[in-house]
Amino acid sequence: MNLDELLNLTEDCKKEIATLNWHEDDVRHSFFGLYYSTIYDYYIGKVSYGLAELIGKGQVLFKGEVYDFNTHAKRLYEIQGHQILSAGYHNNLNRNIVFGT
């Protein structure tokens, strides 16, 4: 599934949640909230990985104002350059989407 499909899925889910007519204390609201946040977290995880790839290739640059954040920024994009970190990251996203939905 590509990022646009995931984005559309999160938007569709948000629209569906907005149409729920149950009492505000109904537990089904929590279920749909969990479902939505699980899909959203998966989407954000995939976006973060894509951004890490772009940073690693030098296609996204940081301004001098974030120099103090440099150590953390390097950790953000190192994941895409290490096979074990990358596999673990994607496996964690996949596990969370399976168990969360």
C-alpha positions as CSV (number, residue, x, y, z in Angstrom):
1,M,0.0,0.0,0.0
2,N,1.4,3.4,-0.9
3,L,1.4,6.6,1.2
4,D,-1.5,8.2,-0.8
5,E,-3.6,5.1,-0.2
6,L,-2.8,5.1,3.5
7,L,-3.5,8.8,3.7
8,N,-6.9,8.3,2.0
9,L,-7.7,5.4,4.4
10,T,-7.0,7.6,7.4
11,E,-9.2,10.4,6.0
12,D,-12.0,7.9,5.2
13,C,-11.8,6.5,8.7
14,K,-12.0,10.0,10.2
15,K,-15.1,10.8,8.1
16,E,-16.7,7.5,9.3
17,I,-16.0,8.3,12.9
18,A,-17.6,11.7,12.5
19,T,-20.9,10.1,11.4
20,L,-21.2,7.8,14.4
21,N,-24.4,8.5,16.2
22,W,-23.9,6.6,19.4
23,H,-24.1,8.0,22.9
24,E,-20.8,9.8,23.8
25,D,-20.1,7.2,26.5
26,D,-20.5,4.2,24.1
27,V,-17.4,2.1,24.1
28,R,-17.6,1.8,20.3
29,H,-16.2,5.3,20.0
30,S,-13.0,4.1,21.7
31,F,-12.8,1.1,19.3
32,F,-13.0,3.4,16.3
33,G,-10.5,5.8,17.9
34,L,-8.0,3.0,18.4
35,Y,-8.6,1.7,14.9
36,Y,-8.0,5.2,13.5
37,S,-4.9,5.9,15.6
38,T,-3.4,2.5,14.6
39,I,-3.8,3.2,10.9
40,Y,-2.6,6.8,11.4
41,D,0.5,5.6,13.3
42,Y,1.3,3.2,10.6
43,Y,1.0,5.9,8.0
44,I,3.2,8.3,10.0
45,G,5.8,5.6,10.5
46,K,6.0,5.0,6.7
47,V,6.2,8.8,6.1
48,S,9.0,9.1,8.7
49,Y,10.9,6.3,7.0
50,G,10.5,8.0,3.6
51,L,11.7,11.3,5.1
52,A,14.7,9.5,6.6
53,E,15.6,8.2,3.1
54,L,15.4,11.7,1.7
55,I,17.5,13.1,4.5
56,G,20.0,10.4,4.0
57,K,20.3,11.2,0.3
58,G,20.8,14.8,1.1
59,Q,17.5,15.8,-0.5
60,V,16.2,17.4,2.8
61,L,18.5,19.8,4.6
62,F,18.3,21.4,8.0
63,K,18.8,25.1,8.6
64,G,21.5,26.3,11.0
65,E,18.8,27.1,13.6
66,V,18.4,23.4,14.3
67,Y,22.1,22.7,14.8
68,D,21.6,21.7,18.4
69,F,19.2,19.1,17.1
70,N,21.8,17.6,14.8
71,T,22.6,14.6,16.9
72,H,19.0,13.6,17.0
73,A,18.5,14.3,13.3
74,K,21.3,11.9,12.4
75,R,19.6,9.2,14.4
76,L,16.4,9.9,12.5
77,Y,17.9,9.1,9.1
78,E,20.4,6.4,10.1
79,I,17.7,3.8,10.2
80,Q,17.4,3.8,6.4
81,G,21.1,3.0,6.1
82,H,21.2,-0.1,8.4
83,Q,19.5,-3.2,7.3
84,I,18.8,-4.5,10.8
85,L,17.3,-1.2,12.0
86,S,15.3,-0.9,8.9
87,A,13.9,-4.4,9.1
88,G,13.1,-4.0,12.8
89,Y,11.4,-0.7,12.2
90,H,9.1,-2.1,9.4
91,N,8.4,-5.3,11.3
92,N,7.3,-3.2,14.3
93,L,5.0,-1.1,12.1
94,N,3.6,-4.3,10.6
95,R,3.1,-6.0,14.0
96,N,1.3,-2.9,15.3
97,I,-1.1,-2.7,12.4
98,V,-1.9,-6.4,12.6
99,F,-2.6,-6.4,16.3
100,G,-4.1,-2.9,16.4
101,T,-6.7,-3.5,13.8
